[in-house]
Amino acid sequence: MPKIPITGLTLKELEGVLAAWGEPAYRAKQIADWVYRKPVQGFAEMTNLSLALRERLAGEFLFQSLAPVKEVTSRGRNSTKVLFRLEDGRTIESVLMFYEKRRTVCVSSQVGCAFGCPLCTTGACGFERNLTAAEIIDQVLFFSRRLRAAENAVTNVVFMGMGEPLVNFDAVWRAIESLVSPDLLGLGARRITISTSGIVPGIKRLAQEKLQVNLAVSLHAPNNALRDKLVPPNRMYPIEKLIPACQQYYEATHRRITFEYVLIKDVNDSPQHAIELGNLLRGINCYVNLIPVNPSDYSDFRAPPRARVEAFSELLARHHVANTVRLRRGLDIEAGCGQLRARSAEGHRPAGEKPRSRPKKPRASNPSDAARKRGESSSAPGSRGHEKRHRRGDGWG
């Protein structure tokens, strides 16, 4: 019988296993403390447990469900990306990012992704399977143990890696419950962000959960015609369904929503797109994270010039939509979602499966036409007093 990861158990489940072994209940908390809070690499290092118990744990459980196979660190040493191999030989990737006061781990939730968004390298490589809760937790703990060895700690976790978290909701939520449990890692729920391509049923379900995590929505276009091309789930959950679901999430949680908007030269970066986006989001308690697209061998997309990015940001601000331009990190280590895996893991694709062709750049839509259909103005209103937020965002971009 194959071993299961120790992180696949809740504390109560671990207590049940130990009770069946004739061990006292307090042993479970001792084991959890070693697994989640100390920089050890295996059961043998759990020195306050008997040798017999350590050996039995090692015989029954995996200490971790993934193993690093490649690691790259940015020149500025502010980002480290790791390619992991899972027990079945498939690969995923995670990133640790350093900010002034934060140490953020960006985790994957699936092996690949089924949606094939053309601006995402993960989608170009196809979908293989969902990750388990343990495989998600172990991405965080890999970096957590390294940081604790240096007397530091993970402060934030973002689900912005490979895959669509809300399609793998049960495993993602089980992982989050372990990460925030005071008996396990003890991370604050408000330090966790789930990023989605706009899976409306998942957003509505998330709104009903007790833990108040943050929601980030990959919007990338202000109208359905363009978003259908950039974010294929929009064909199932178009903007007129997505935006009300986001408002429902805010009303239930009172957590401000982030809309991620990857800026692509000559595709979605025109002044007209900014105006339409401002009209779409006006009055919603949100902010927009503007992300100049990362270059990738899997697409022809390129980032706009800096002046065009700033002009887009200013137009949004005139529409009273708070926004930031994300600090770009890890370009030299292929930190964009799926890039390291795509380069390193051609041999890990199932036999006979060919890589997807490079997606073509979609033509920019005419946002003023879409605005007229909704009866909105396509010209910027007069600028009133506003505060433009300057914050560095987490995630990969």
C-alpha positions as CSV (number, residue, x, y, z in Angstrom):
1,M,0.0,0.0,0.0
2,P,1.5,3.4,-1.0
3,K,2.4,5.8,1.7
4,I,0.3,8.9,2.1
5,P,1.7,12.4,2.9
6,I,1.6,13.3,6.6
7,T,0.3,16.8,5.6
8,G,-2.8,15.1,4.1
9,L,-4.1,14.6,7.6
10,T,-5.8,17.1,9.8
11,L,-4.8,17.2,13.4
12,K,-7.9,15.2,14.5
13,E,-7.2,12.6,11.8
14,L,-3.6,12.3,13.0
15,E,-4.9,11.9,16.6
16,G,-7.1,9.1,15.4
17,V,-4.2,7.3,13.7
18,L,-2.0,7.6,16.8
19,A,-4.9,6.4,19.1
20,A,-5.2,3.3,17.0
21,W,-1.4,2.8,17.5
22,G,-1.8,3.1,21.2
23,E,-0.1,6.5,21.4
24,P,-1.4,9.4,23.6
25,A,-3.2,12.2,21.8
26,Y,-0.6,14.8,22.6
27,R,1.8,13.1,20.3
28,A,-0.2,14.5,17.4
29,K,0.6,18.1,18.4
30,Q,4.2,17.2,18.8
31,I,4.4,15.7,15.3
32,A,2.4,18.6,13.8
33,D,4.8,21.1,15.4
34,W,7.8,19.3,13.8
35,V,6.1,19.1,10.4
36,Y,4.7,22.6,10.2
37,R,6.9,24.8,12.3
38,K,10.5,23.4,12.4
39,P,13.2,23.3,9.7
40,V,13.5,19.5,9.7
41,Q,13.6,17.2,6.7
42,G,12.2,14.0,7.9
43,F,10.7,11.9,10.8
44,A,14.1,10.8,12.0
45,E,14.8,14.4,13.2
46,M,11.7,14.4,15.6
47,T,13.9,13.9,18.6
48,N,11.1,14.1,21.3
49,L,9.5,11.0,19.8
50,S,10.6,7.5,20.5
51,L,12.7,5.8,17.9
52,A,10.0,3.2,17.4
53,L,7.3,5.8,16.7
54,R,9.6,7.7,14.3
55,E,10.3,4.5,12.4
56,R,6.6,3.7,12.2
57,L,5.7,7.1,11.0
58,A,8.4,6.8,8.3
59,G,7.0,3.4,7.3
60,E,3.4,4.6,7.0
61,F,3.7,8.2,5.8
62,L,5.6,10.5,3.4
63,F,7.2,13.4,5.2
64,Q,6.7,15.5,2.0
65,S,4.9,14.7,-1.3
66,L,7.2,16.5,-3.7
67,A,10.9,16.9,-4.3
68,P,12.8,19.8,-5.9
69,V,14.4,19.0,-9.2
70,K,15.5,22.5,-10.4
71,E,15.9,25.8,-8.6
72,V,16.6,29.3,-10.0
73,T,17.1,32.6,-8.1
74,S,16.8,36.0,-9.7
75,R,19.9,38.3,-10.0
76,G,18.5,40.6,-7.3
77,R,17.9,37.6,-5.0
78,N,14.3,38.7,-4.5
79,S,12.6,35.7,-6.2
80,T,13.4,32.0,-6.1
81,K,11.5,29.5,-8.3
82,V,11.5,25.8,-7.8
83,L,10.4,23.0,-10.1
84,F,9.1,20.1,-8.1
85,R,8.5,16.5,-9.0
86,L,5.5,14.8,-7.5
87,E,5.3,11.1,-6.5
88,D,3.8,10.2,-9.9
89,G,6.6,11.9,-11.8
90,R,4.6,14.9,-12.9
91,T,6.0,18.4,-12.3
92,I,4.8,21.7,-10.8
93,E,6.4,24.9,-9.9
94,S,6.3,27.4,-7.0
95,V,7.9,30.8,-6.3
96,L,9.2,32.5,-3.1
97,M,9.2,36.3,-3.4
98,F,10.8,38.7,-1.0
99,Y,9.4,42.1,-0.4
100,E,10.3,44.7,2.2
101,K,8.1,43.2,4.9
102,R,6.7,40.1,3.3
103,R,7.8,36.7,2.2
104,T,5.2,35.4,-0.2
105,V,4.9,31.9,-1.6
106,C,3.1,31.5,-4.9
107,V,1.7,28.0,-5.2
108,S,0.2,25.8,-7.9
109,S,-3.2,24.1,-7.5
110,Q,-3.2,21.8,-10.6
111,V,-0.7,20.1,-12.8
112,G,-1.2,22.2,-15.9
113,C,-4.5,23.9,-16.7
114,A,-7.4,23.0,-18.9
115,F,-8.4,26.5,-20.0
116,G,-5.6,27.4,-22.4
117,C,-5.5,31.1,-21.8
118,P,-3.2,32.4,-24.5
119,L,-1.3,34.7,-22.2
120,C,-0.4,31.8,-19.8
121,T,2.3,29.3,-20.5
122,T,0.7,26.8,-18.1
123,G,-2.3,26.7,-20.4
124,A,-0.2,26.1,-23.4
125,C,1.1,22.8,-21.8
126,G,-2.3,21.4,-21.1
127,F,-4.0,19.8,-18.1
128,E,-2.9,16.6,-16.3
129,R,-4.6,16.5,-12.9
130,N,-5.6,18.3,-9.8
131,L,-3.2,18.6,-6.9
132,T,-4.1,17.1,-3.5
133,A,-4.3,19.3,-0.4
134,A,-1.0,17.8,0.8
135,E,0.8,18.7,-2.5
136,I,-0.4,22.3,-2.1
137,I,0.6,22.5,1.6
138,D,4.0,20.9,0.9
139,Q,4.8,23.7,-1.6
140,V,4.4,26.2,1.3
141,L,6.3,24.1,3.8
142,F,9.3,23.6,1.5
143,F,9.9,27.3,1.6
144,S,8.8,27.7,5.2
145,R,11.4,25.2,6.5
146,R,14.1,27.1,4.5
147,L,13.0,30.4,6.0
148,R,12.8,29.0,9.5
149,A,16.3,27.7,9.2
150,A,17.3,31.4,8.8
151,E,15.0,32.4,11.6
152,N,12.4,33.8,9.3
153,A,8.9,32.8,8.2
154,V,6.4,32.8,5.3
155,T,4.0,35.8,5.7
156,N,1.7,35.4,2.7
157,V,0.5,32.7,0.3
158,V,-1.0,33.3,-3.1
159,F,-2.8,30.8,-5.3
160,M,-1.4,32.4,-8.5
161,G,0.7,29.5,-9.8
162,M,-0.3,26.7,-12.2
163,G,-3.9,25.8,-12.5
164,E,-7.3,27.2,-11.6
165,P,-7.8,27.1,-7.8
166,L,-11.6,27.3,-7.9
167,V,-11.9,24.2,-10.1
168,N,-10.0,22.3,-7.5
169,F,-11.9,23.9,-4.7
170,D,-12.1,21.1,-2.1
171,A,-8.4,20.4,-2.1
172,V,-7.5,24.1,-2.1
173,W,-9.8,24.8,0.8
174,R,-8.6,21.8,2.8
175,A,-5.0,23.1,2.3
176,I,-6.0,26.6,3.4
177,E,-7.7,25.3,6.5
178,S,-4.4,23.5,7.5
179,L,-2.3,26.6,6.6
180,V,-4.4,28.8,8.9
181,S,-5.0,26.3,11.7
182,P,-3.3,27.6,14.9
183,D,-2.3,24.0,15.7
184,L,-0.5,23.7,12.3
185,L,1.1,26.6,10.3
186,G,-1.0,29.4,11.9
187,L,-1.0,31.7,8.9
188,G,-3.7,34.4,9.0
189,A,-6.5,33.9,6.5
190,R,-6.3,37.5,5.3
191,R,-2.7,36.7,4.3
192,I,-3.9,34.2,1.7
193,T,-5.1,35.2,-1.8
194,I,-7.0,33.0,-4.3
195,S,-6.6,34.1,-7.9
196,T,-9.3,32.9,-10.4
197,S,-9.9,33.3,-14.1
198,G,-13.5,34.0,-13.2
199,I,-15.2,30.7,-12.2
200,V,-18.5,32.1,-11.0
201,P,-19.8,29.1,-9.0
202,G,-16.4,29.0,-7.2
203,I,-16.6,32.7,-6.3
204,K,-20.1,32.3,-4.9
205,R,-19.0,29.2,-2.9
206,L,-16.0,31.1,-1.6
207,A,-18.3,33.9,-0.4
208,Q,-20.0,31.5,1.9
209,E,-16.9,30.1,3.6
210,K,-16.1,31.3,7.1
211,L,-12.4,32.1,6.5
212,Q,-12.0,35.5,4.9
213,V,-9.3,35.0,2.4
214,N,-8.6,37.5,-0.4
215,L,-10.0,37.2,-3.9
216,A,-8.2,38.2,-7.0
217,V,-9.9,37.9,-10.4
218,S,-7.9,37.7,-13.7
219,L,-9.9,40.2,-15.8
220,H,-7.5,41.2,-18.5
221,A,-10.2,42.7,-20.8
222,P,-13.0,45.2,-20.2
223,N,-15.5,43.5,-22.6
224,N,-16.7,40.0,-23.6
225,A,-15.4,40.1,-27.2
226,L,-11.8,40.5,-26.1
227,R,-12.0,38.6,-22.9
228,D,-13.4,35.5,-24.7
229,K,-10.1,35.4,-26.6
230,L,-7.8,36.2,-23.6
231,V,-9.6,34.3,-20.9
232,P,-11.6,31.3,-22.4
233,P,-13.7,30.7,-19.2
234,N,-15.4,34.0,-20.1
235,R,-17.4,32.1,-22.6
236,M,-19.0,30.2,-19.8
237,Y,-19.0,33.0,-17.2
238,P,-19.2,36.3,-19.1
239,I,-18.6,39.7,-17.5
240,E,-22.3,40.3,-16.8
241,K,-22.2,37.2,-14.6
242,L,-18.7,37.6,-13.2
243,I,-19.1,41.2,-11.9
244,P,-22.3,40.5,-9.9
245,A,-20.6,37.4,-8.4
246,C,-17.7,39.6,-7.3
247,Q,-20.1,42.1,-5.8
248,Q,-21.8,39.2,-3.9
249,Y,-18.4,38.1,-2.6
250,Y,-17.7,41.6,-1.3
251,E,-21.1,41.9,0.3
252,A,-20.6,38.6,2.1
253,T,-17.0,39.2,3.3
254,H,-16.4,42.9,3.1
255,R,-13.0,42.1,1.6
256,R,-12.0,44.4,-1.2
257,I,-11.5,42.5,-4.5
258,T,-8.4,42.7,-6.7
259,F,-8.8,42.7,-10.5
260,E,-5.7,41.6,-12.3
261,Y,-5.2,43.1,-15.7
262,V,-2.2,41.9,-17.8
263,L,-1.3,44.7,-20.2
264,I,-0.4,43.5,-23.7
265,K,0.9,45.8,-26.3
266,D,-1.6,46.6,-29.0
267,V,-4.2,44.2,-27.6
268,N,-5.8,45.6,-24.4
269,D,-3.7,48.7,-23.6
270,S,-5.3,51.5,-25.5
271,P,-6.9,54.6,-23.8
272,Q,-10.3,53.3,-25.0
273,H,-9.7,50.1,-23.1
274,A,-8.8,52.0,-20.0
275,I,-11.9,54.1,-20.2
276,E,-14.2,51.1,-20.7
277,L,-12.5,49.3,-17.8
278,G,-13.0,52.4,-15.6
279,N,-16.7,52.5,-16.6
280,L,-17.1,48.7,-15.9
281,L,-15.6,48.9,-12.4
282,R,-16.8,52.3,-11.3
283,G,-18.5,52.1,-7.9
284,I,-17.1,48.6,-7.0
285,N,-14.9,48.4,-3.9
286,C,-11.9,47.0,-5.7
287,Y,-8.5,47.9,-7.0
288,V,-6.8,46.9,-10.3
289,N,-3.4,45.3,-10.4
290,L,-1.9,46.3,-13.8
291,I,0.7,43.8,-14.9
292,P,2.9,44.3,-18.0
293,V,2.9,40.9,-19.6
294,N,5.9,38.7,-19.1
295,P,7.6,37.6,-22.4
296,S,7.2,33.9,-23.2
297,D,8.3,31.5,-25.9
298,Y,4.7,30.3,-26.1
299,S,3.2,33.6,-27.3
300,D,4.0,36.8,-29.2
301,F,2.7,39.0,-26.5
302,R,4.9,41.9,-25.4
303,A,4.6,44.5,-22.7
304,P,3.6,48.1,-23.6
305,P,6.1,50.9,-23.2
306,R,6.3,52.2,-19.6
307,A,4.7,55.5,-20.7
308,R,1.7,53.7,-22.1
309,V,1.3,51.7,-18.9
310,E,1.4,54.9,-16.8
311,A,-1.2,56.6,-19.1
312,F,-3.5,53.6,-18.7
313,S,-3.1,53.8,-14.9
314,E,-3.9,57.5,-14.9
315,L,-7.0,57.1,-17.0
316,L,-8.3,54.5,-14.5
317,A,-7.6,56.8,-11.6
318,R,-9.6,59.5,-13.3
319,H,-12.5,57.1,-13.3
320,H,-12.0,56.7,-9.5
321,V,-10.7,53.1,-9.8
322,A,-7.7,52.6,-7.5
323,N,-4.9,50.8,-9.3
324,T,-1.3,49.8,-9.0
325,V,1.4,48.8,-11.5
326,R,2.9,45.6,-10.3
327,L,6.6,45.5,-9.7
328,R,7.9,43.0,-12.3
329,R,10.1,40.3,-10.7
330,G,11.8,37.2,-11.8
331,L,12.0,37.9,-15.5
332,D,15.5,36.4,-15.5
333,I,14.3,33.1,-13.9
334,E,11.1,32.6,-16.0
335,A,8.9,33.4,-13.0
336,G,5.8,33.7,-15.2
337,C,3.3,30.9,-14.6
338,G,4.4,27.6,-16.1
339,Q,7.5,29.0,-17.9
340,L,10.2,27.1,-16.0
341,R,8.2,23.9,-16.3
342,A,7.6,24.3,-20.0
343,R,11.3,24.7,-20.7
344,S,12.4,22.0,-18.3
345,A,9.7,19.4,-18.5
346,E,9.1,18.5,-22.2
347,G,10.0,14.9,-21.3
348,H,7.3,14.9,-18.6
349,R,4.4,15.4,-21.0
350,P,2.4,12.1,-21.4
351,A,3.8,10.0,-24.2
352,G,2.6,10.9,-27.7
353,E,1.2,14.3,-26.6
354,K,2.5,17.2,-28.6
355,P,3.0,20.7,-27.2
356,R,0.4,23.2,-28.2
357,S,1.2,25.7,-30.9
358,R,2.1,29.2,-30.1
359,P,-1.2,31.2,-29.7
360,K,-1.8,34.0,-32.1
361,K,-2.2,37.5,-30.8
362,P,-5.9,38.4,-30.8
363,R,-6.9,41.5,-32.5
364,A,-7.9,44.4,-30.2
365,S,-11.6,44.9,-30.0
366,N,-13.3,48.3,-30.3
367,P,-14.2,49.1,-26.7
368,S,-16.2,52.2,-27.7
369,D,-18.7,49.9,-29.5
370,A,-19.2,47.7,-26.5
371,A,-19.6,50.8,-24.3
372,R,-22.2,52.3,-26.6
373,K,-24.2,49.0,-26.4
374,R,-24.4,49.5,-22.7
375,G,-25.3,53.1,-23.0
376,E,-22.0,54.3,-21.5
377,S,-19.8,57.1,-22.5
378,S,-16.5,56.3,-24.2
379,S,-14.9,59.5,-23.1
380,A,-13.2,60.1,-19.8
381,P,-15.2,62.2,-17.3
382,G,-13.6,65.2,-15.7
383,S,-11.0,64.3,-13.1
384,R,-12.0,64.8,-9.5
385,G,-9.9,64.3,-6.4
386,H,-8.5,60.8,-6.1
387,E,-5.7,58.9,-4.5
388,K,-3.7,56.6,-6.7
389,R,-2.4,53.7,-4.6
390,H,1.2,52.6,-5.1
391,R,1.5,49.0,-3.8
392,R,3.7,46.1,-4.9
393,G,1.6,43.1,-5.8
394,D,2.2,39.4,-5.1
395,G,2.1,36.7,-7.6
396,W,3.7,35.9,-10.9
397,G,2.3,38.0,-13.6
